[in-house]
Amino acid sequence: MDIINQQAKKYPHSIAIQYKDKQISYKDLNQTIQIIAHYIHKNISEKRIGINITDPLESIYCIWGTLRAGKTIYLLNHRYNTYTTDIINHYNLKSILTACPKTAPSIHASSINKTQESSIRIFTSGTTAIPKCIIHSINTLMASAKEINKAVNYQHNDIWHCQLPFYHVSGLAILWRTLLAGATIQLLTTQPNYTHISCVEKQLESLIKVPPHHNLKCILVGGSAIKKSLLTKAIEKKLPIYQSYGLTETGSACTLSKLTKDTLPFSGQALPHINIQIINNLIHVKGSSRCLGFETSPKNITNLNKNEFYNTLDYGKLSKENQLSIKGRSNRMIIINGENIFLETIETVVKRLNNINQFYLLPITENETIFLYGFVDLKQQQPKYKSIIKQTIKTYFSSLCIPKDIQIHSFTKNGNPRYSDIKTL
């Protein structure tokens, strides 16, 4: 499904993208994507292409231009440096787009429409330093967008303010919802005229302090990642909050409900396209937006049976009203300021250092804010071990992953610090 081509015919002069002080119509968006698709089809022979672009507008152009050219795209985190390079090497990606191709506008660019041959790879946690790819298609993401649009009443002439990156499924999902609705996605603009917004904790704090005066229909949050005290304040302010639960494997939210005092402990009800079962206290899902499978290397792809439930490895419980409550994650993934932080992946990178026997990250909640603390077993005493470890994490990941403090501790046989020794946190 080439939804942009369809919307360009239906709403040619409607605004698809507000970017800073620019406004891009569906007609102009479609033409730009056509030029990029033509260029990629003609000049890049590789089937697999990495997208590693900082500018969100150029990201949209290249994501859809590459998909229209029938390619498999790998969405890379432009905020990471060495770690992203490791991923590129591990997955043997030969072609990486870091900006839009230098192409002159041409009305003679042939119309390329190979989206049915395309595929989308989004990275998530792995048991080693290199994460696995979640395999999605345009259609799996559209299945999610269709039901979420209905649930939050996102329609043509609405505007979704997007502050999340497109390498993250939450940001990518906003783009899909907007295109399906023939609505407008708002990027890097200070104009507070949006109807919908997805919020991380800091952004929600700002909205509570200074509520917008314009017509606001939906503030979408991940319920398990937001302080309950903030959500309570949002209820008091009568803000239109919708809580949700989702993951990369489900193409964004798979449960969703409007926030009230009664629904505060939950993360919503299952949307119509998703079935949920709780097996051994773990959340299992299946449905039309669930991913197609996983890739751990170019030669190792696992396809999922669409009729079987997938174990999310998240602990949860369903109420009598089918409201889902999240009890915890079994894969040690936490969320800080909207960024998925995979603790095991960071630990694996640190343990590559020559003087490290063992390293462990522990998330501690202080005044409802999560901080990371590191615990290390050194082979030899090293005065600057803290700065070396922190610099290594900063080099590979982002500043959000740097622990507040690192301490030397003894470890158990299973690789965890001896918690009885932790006295100073």
N, C-alpha and C positions, 0 to 999 in steps of 0.2 A: 504494500500500500504506500503510494507516494502522496502523503496527505498534503504536502506543501503545494504540489501541482494542482490538486483538487481545490484547495482553498484559494489559490491564485485565480482560478476561474470563477469561483463563487463570490469571493470578496477581494477583487483585485486592488481596490484602493483603501481597504481597511489596514490599520497599522498592526503589523505583526510584531515588531520590535521597537521599543523605545530604548535608545542607547545614548546616555549622556544627553546631548541636545539634538540628537538625530532621531528621525522617525522613518522606519523602513516599512513600506507597504508589502502586502503579500505578493503583489506582482513583481516588485523590485527584488524581494527575497528570492523568489522562484528563479528569476533571471540570473542573479548572482550565483546561485547554487548550480544552475545549468552550466554556466561558464566554467566553474570549478570542476564539476563532474566531467565535462568534456576534456578539460586539461588532464585530469587524473587518468581517465580512460585512455587517453592518447599517449601520455608520457610516463606513467608508472605501471610497470608490468607486474610487480608483486601483488599478490592477492591480499596480503596482510599488511596493514598500515597503522602505525602508532600516531595518536593525536596527543601532542604535548604542547598546548597553546595556552598562554596566559590570558590573552584578551578574550572576553566572553563572546563578543560579536563574531570575531574570527573563528572561534571554536564552533559556533553554530553553523557558519558557512562551510567549514571543513568537515564537520561531522556529517552533515546532510549531503554535501557534495561527494564525499567519499562513499557514503551509503548508496547514493544514486548511481555511482559508477560500479556498484556491485561488489565492493570490497568488504573485507573483514576489518573492523576498526578496533584498536586497543586503546582505551582511554587512560592516559597516564597522568599522574599527579605532578603538575608543574611546580608545586611547592617543595617537592623533594629533589635533591640533587643526585648524590651518589647512589641512593637507593633506586631511583628511577633508572639510572644507567645500568644497574645490576639487572633490573627487570627486562630492559631492552635486550641485554646480552643473553639472558636466560631464555627468553622467548624468541631469540634470533630474529628480531625485527630489523629489516634492512632499510625500510623507508619510514621516516619519522617526519611528520608535519609539525613545525614549530611556529608557523605563521601561514596565512593564506598564500597560495602560489601566486607568483607575479604574472598575472594574466591581464591582458588588455580586454576591456569590454567588447563583445562581438555579437552582433545579431546573427552571425553565421555559425555560431557554436551549435553543433548538432545536438538534438534532444536525446539525452541518455536516460534510460529508465530501467535500471537493473537492480532495483531495491529488493526484489524477490530473491536475489542471489547473495545479498549482504548479510552480515552478522555483526553482533556487538559484543565486545569483551569488556567487563568491568572487574577491576581487581578488588579482592577482599583478603581476609586473613588466610594464612597457611600455617602448617606445623613447622616449617623451616623459615629461613630469612626471606625466601622468595614466596610471595602469595600466589594463590590460585586465581584463575580467571573464571568469572561467572559468565556463562554464555547466554545472551539474550538475542531476540530478534526484534525487528520493528513491531511485529504483531504482539509479542508478549508484553512489551511496554505500552502498546496501545490498549490492550485489555485492561491494564491497571488504570491508565488515564481515563478510559470511558467510565468506569465505576466511580472513581474519585471525583470526576467532574460532576456526576449526578449527585453524589453525597454532599458536596460543598457548593452546589448550584453555581458552577463555573461555566459561563456562557459567552457567546459572541458579545463584544463591547465591554467585557470585563478585562481587568488588568491584574496580572500576577507579578508582584515584585520579587525578583529572584536574587538572593544574596549568596546562593550556594553554587559551588563549582560543578561543571558538567562531567568531571571524572567521577563524581559522587552520584549514586543513584538518585538521591533526593533532588539534586539540581537537574539531572537529566530528565527526571519525571515531570518537573515543572514545564520544561520545554515541550514534551510530548502532550501534556494536558492542554497547553496553550494552542498548539497547532491543531489538535483535534477539535477544540472549541471554536477555532477561527478567532481567538481572542488576542491579547497583547501581552508579551513578556517584557518586563521592565528591568533594565540592566544599568547599574552605575549612574543612576539619576537621582537627583535630590527632590524631584517633584513628587510630593506625597499624595498622589491621586490614584493609588492602587485600590482594588477591591479585595484582593487575596494576597496573602504573604505566608511563607514558611519561616518559622522562627527557631533559632537556637536560644539558649537561656539568656544571654546578654541582650539580644534584640528584644526579647519579651519584656525584660526589665525596663528597657527604654520605652516601649509601648505603654506599659503600665504607668510610668511616671508622666509621660506626655501622650495621652491617647490621641489618635488622629481625629480630625474633625470631618474628614470626608466619609463617603459611604463605604463602610468596610463590612464585607460579607463573611470573611473567613481568615482566622489566624491558625495555621496548621502547625502542630507541635508533636514531637514524639513523647508521649506521656511519661515513659519510664526515665527520660533523660532530663526532665525539668523538675525543679524543686516544688514540692507540694505547697509550700508557703506562697510561692509566686503564682501558682495556679489558683489558689484561694483568693489572692488579691485580684486576679483577672476576673474571677466570678463576681467579686464585689463591684468591680468597675463595669460589669456587664459587657465585657469584650466577647466577640464571637469566636471563642476558642474551640478547636476540634482536636481531640487527642487521637493519636494513632500508634500503631505498631507495624513495623515492616522491616525488611532487610533486603540486601542486594538481590538475594535469590528470588524474592517475590516482586521485584521491579518497583519498589517503594511500598507504600502502606497497603497492608492487607486487612487491617481492622481500623475502624474509625467511628467516632461518635462525638456529638457536640458535648462540650464540657458543662456539667452541672454539679451541684453538691453530691448528687447521687452517683454520678459517674466518675467522680474525682479519683477513686482508687484504681480505675481501670484504664485500659488503652483501646477501648472501643469494641464494637461488634464486628464479626467477620463480614467483609463486603461480599456482594452476591457472587463474584467470580472466584472466591476462595473458600475451600473447605478446611476446617481446622479440627484436629483431634489431639487430645492430650494422652500420651502413652508413656507410662512410667514417669510422670510429672514433666515430660518434655513436650514442647510444641511441635506438632507435625502438620505440614500443609501440602495441599495440592490445588491446582486450578490453572486457569488460562494465562495468568501473568507469571506463573512460576517459571524459573529459568529452564533452559533446555538441557543444561549439563554443566560440566566443569572442564577446564583445561589446566593441567599442571606443567605441561611442556608442549612444544609443537607436535610431539609425537604421542602424547598421552592425553586423550580426550575421553571423558566419561559422559555418556548420554543418559538422561533420566527418563524413566517410563512415566508418561503423562498420567497414567492411571494409578500410580503408586504415590503414597504420602512420602514427603521429604522431611527428615528430622532436622529441625533448625538448630538443635543443641541449646535452645533457650528454655529455661524452666518457666512454666506458666500454669494457670488454672482458669477454667471457664466457670462463670457463675450460672445460676439457674436461668438468668436472662441472656445467656450466651455472651456476656461481657468478659473480655480477656484481661487478666491481670498478669503482669510479668514479675516472676519471682527471682530472676537472675539469669546470667549467661554462663554457660559451661566452657566457652572458649576464651574467656578472659579478654573480651573486647569491651572497652569502655568508650564513652562519648564525652569529649571535652570541646566546648564551643562549636558543636556541630561536626567535629572531625572524629571519625572512627579511629581509635587508637588501639592497635593490636599489640598487647604487651609481650606475648610470646615472640613475635617477630622482632621487636626491639631487643629483647633479651638475647636472642640468637646472634644478632649483629655484634652486641657488646662482647659476647663470649668468644668471638673470633680474636680478640686482643690477646697478645702473647702472655700477659701476666694475669689473666683471669681464669680461675678455676670454675667459678659459678657466679651467676648474676640473676637477680630476681627483682621485679618491679611490683610494688604493692600500692594500689589506689586507696587513699585515706580520705574520708569525707570530713572536712572541717568547716563548721558553720554552713553546711549544705553545699559546699564547694569541694570538688574533687582535686586532690593533689597527689602527685606520684612521689613515692620514696623508693630509693634503690638500695639493695643489699648485695654485698659483694664478698666473695672469698678470693683473696689474692694468693698467687703462688709465692711471691716475695713482697715484703713491705715496699711501698712506693709512695713518697710524700705527695705527689701530684695526681694520685689516682682519680680523685673526684673530677678534676678539670679535664683529664684525658677521656674519661668515660662520657662526660657531658659534651665535650667537643665532638666525640665520635657520633653520639646521638644527633647532635645538631647538624653534622655533615651529611648524615644519611637521611634524616627525617626533618621535622620542623620543630620550632621552639616549644610547641605544645607538648612534645614528647620528653622534654628534659625534666628529670626529677627535681623536686624541691631540695632534697638532700640525699646523700649516698653514705651508707655506713658499712663498716666491716662487720660481718657476722658469720657464725658457723651455720652450716646447712645440714638438713636431714638427708637421708639416702635418696629420697625422691626429688631432690633439687630445690626444696623450699627452705627459707631461713627458719631457724628455730625461734618460733614466735615468743617463747618464754624469755628470750634475750632482748626483745624489743621493748625498751623501757622509756625511751626519750621522745617518742612521737606524741 
